[in-house]
Amino acid sequence: MTSQVLIDEIQQLLDSDLGDSALQLAELECRPRAFDKLVPAAERLALLRAYCRSLHAVKQHRTALRAITEFISGPVRGQLAAEDLEEVARDISDVRWTLGEHDMCLAQLRQIPRAHRTVRDVARMARSAAAVQSGEAAELYAELLRRQPNAGEALVFLSAHGGPRAADGSSYHDVASLTAARGMMQRLEYRKAAAELQRLARRQRANAQVVALQATCHYMLDERRKAHLLYERARALDAALVQEMGAYSGLLMQLGDTYAAYGLGSELLKADQTRPEGWIAMARYLQMSGQTQEALAIAWKAQALAPGCAEAYCAEGSIQLAGGSAEEAAEVFLKAHALARSAQTYRGVVEAHVRCGRYKEAFVHAKELAELMPAHAAALAMVGVVLSHSAEGHDKAARLLQAALDADPRCTEALAALASLHVAGQQLDAAVALLERYLPDNETDDMYTRYADVLTLANELPKAAVNYTVALELNPANERAKIGFDRVDRLMHPSADDDDDVAEDAEQPDDDVADQRTGEFERSDMSDDEML
């Protein structure tokens, strides 16, 4: 078998996700040839790189590093061309980066002459310098910006650290614009930030970072469709983009798109396992798949990689809430809120406090969000949701929730909470009328299920069955809709096995049956999925 055939065979095994088999073949065939002095130097290097790729596939990064170092330290170094030595330096820097040894990564890339450095080399050097807080980080990011004007990462760094500007002032103008937009986002002025980023995007049309920040603004404003389109556009502009992808995975979870969350996490982890965004996406995928403990472990890994990443703590908070651990969720969301407050951290804190029965603390945070985002319907609805948990606050809650719906008919939090209030007050006709009025603006499987639940309580069984069916057509995995449809079907078409249950129900007073069904409705996850 020739060396090239061997290398191709190993690559085919790696492409088929058969890393162990590739490594066995590489250790048996590649490594001996790579260190055989009778084999030409260039061929030995190609064999060594195939061997190292198989080691990386099974996470044996240290072994790969030792093999490269041993190889390049021998006489073969003098036999290799300059461009081959530069590729070796890149290989070593990749291993150092994977291992988190950023200073050594930077040292390796410095061996490549400035004129021969690729944009990827400069970007890796800038990130490494920033990671070790080297003084040359600003210079490297400035160089990256000169070579790639749409490098949003460089704009972000220079805006935060006051790095060098372009001579014509254009970069300064863009950095100032980006800085202003990020400041608005920190103040929760998402609408203003989105407008500023839109103006910047006209000058930086292919800047994926700017588009991703726009998407995050719309995500925080609950404009999910627009946010989703912008996130996808950002990824199309730069497949290696990681900034704002943690927030994107949160949006995918809200949309219930399990497949997309898995795809996002897989692609991010293939690009860089040392950043938290890929792990956050995988944690949310595992949560949507019902694997709570595995999701928690992955979220904790993301936190270990980036202790200052608020999105990693938001991911854990969501998992803890889904698992019924409200106290732990409250603690985690408060930590995320302290790191970087956002509309999502406010929602998490409020929801966790409500679950714990700490309505005063929940009200304080909900009111603060409403003051920061006075024109945002969901912020107003959050105050109403908190007030709805106290008997004396029901009337005020109903007014606030209706005002939120008047401001934005697509505010699902307000619609769900106001319907719950009507059901709790035995105002089933009002609940049905409310949902019928706003359902055209909120055609989701969850909202059709809620509407069907109310129709069941109102004893409008045929209409309830139709709406459960619509919910299941939108989302075949909707368990509440499945259970609801089965219950309604049994009530409309009792079988011989159900005769005893029907007779027992008939013996109960009508009010008792209605109270029982109302209780089932109120115990449903009316607000769990909508708040986060």
Buried (B, 14 or more C-beta within 10 A) or exposed (E): EEBEEBBEBBBEBBEEEBBEBBBBBBEEBBBEBBBEEEBEBEBBBBBBBBBBBBBBBEEBBEBBBEBBEEBBEEEBEEBBEEEBBBBBBBBBBBBBBBBEBBEBBBBBBBEBEEEEBEEEBBBBBBBBBBBEEBEBBBBBBBBBBBBBBBBBBBBBBBBEEEBBBBEEEEBBBBBBBBBBBBBBBEEBBBBBBBBBBBEBBEEBEEBBBBBBBBBBBBBBBBBBEBBBBBBBBBBEBBEEBBBBBBBBBBBBBBBBBBEBBBBBBBBBBEBBBBBBBBBBBBBBBBBBEEBBEBBBEBBBBBBEBBEEBBBBBBBBBBBBBBBEBBEBBBBBBBBBBEBBBBBBBBBBBBBBBBBBEBBEBBBBBBBBBBEBBEEBBBBBBBBBBBBBBEEEBBEBBBEBBBBBBEBBBBBBBBBBBBBBBBBBEBBBEBBBEBBEEBBEBBEBBBBBBBBBBBBBBBEBBEBBBBBBBBBBEBBEEBEBBBBBBEBBBBBEEBEEEEEEEEEEBEEEEEEEBBEEBBEBBEEBBBBEBBBB
